[in-house]
Amino acid sequence: MELQDSSISGKVIGDFCCGTCMYSVAASYFDPAEIVSIDIDEDALEIAKANIEHYELSDKVKVINTDLIELFESAENPYSSYFDTVIMNPPFGTKNNEGVDMKLLDCCIKATKPGGNVYSLHKESTSKFI
């Protein structure tokens, strides 16, 4: 991302469905202006917070426990058009949560500034829906 598109250095980064924040940790090596990591899973975020502390990134990474879909449906959302780059590894919408990956991708688009970048990982089997 950084080497090809210069989409991390000095930029505001969103790590959506961040899990244990490993994409946030990786992004931190390219000196972004800010990283906001969001996930709904409290257990994963406990590990994320330990990772952030371990890599001494508490001043660089903000970890938020919330439902992204609800956040972006809210009129009080502070993150609309906020990020230069959003990275996301969504839960795969092929089982009990069919379609959730597309709803989350919509959140990424709403969160990104005009001209920004969205990098989202999806299963190959869902590519026809994207």
HUHU-V957452 format. One record per residue. N is the residue number from 1. RES is the residue in one small letter. D_LAST is the distance of its C-alpha to the last C-alpha in whole Angstrom. Layout:
N_RES_D_LAST, N_RES_D_LAST
This chain:
1_m_20, 2_e_24, 3_l_25, 4_q_23, 5_d_22, 6_s_25, 7_s_22, 8_i_24, 9_s_28, 10_g_29, 11_k_26, 12_v_25, 13_i_22, 14_g_20, 15_d_20, 16_f_17, 17_c_18, 18_c_20, 19_g_22, 20_t_25, 21_c_25, 22_m_25, 23_y_22, 24_s_24, 25_v_27, 26_a_26, 27_a_25, 28_s_29, 29_y_30, 30_f_29, 31_d_31, 32_p_28, 33_a_30, 34_e_28, 35_i_26, 36_v_25, 37_s_23, 38_i_22, 39_d_22, 40_i_23, 41_d_24, 42_e_28, 43_d_29, 44_a_26, 45_l_28, 46_e_31, 47_i_30, 48_a_28, 49_k_31, 50_a_34, 51_n_32, 52_i_32, 53_e_35, 54_h_36, 55_y_35, 56_e_36, 57_l_34, 58_s_34, 59_d_35, 60_k_32, 61_v_29, 62_k_29, 63_v_28, 64_i_27, 65_n_26, 66_t_24, 67_d_21, 68_l_19, 69_i_17, 70_e_21, 71_l_22, 72_f_19, 73_e_21, 74_s_24, 75_a_26, 76_e_28, 77_n_25, 78_p_26, 79_y_23, 80_s_21, 81_s_21, 82_y_23, 83_f_21, 84_d_21, 85_t_19, 86_v_17, 87_i_16, 88_m_14, 89_n_14, 90_p_13, 91_p_14, 92_f_12, 93_g_11, 94_t_13, 95_k_16, 96_n_18, 97_n_16, 98_e_13, 99_g_10, 100_v_12, 101_d_9, 102_m_7, 103_k_11, 104_l_12, 105_l_9, 106_d_11, 107_c_14, 108_c_13, 109_i_13, 110_k_16, 111_a_18, 112_t_18, 113_k_21, 114_p_20, 115_g_20, 116_g_19, 117_n_16, 118_v_13, 119_y_13, 120_s_11, 121_l_11, 122_h_9, 123_k_10, 124_e_10, 125_s_10, 126_t_7, 127_s_5, 128_k_6, 129_f_4, 130_i_0
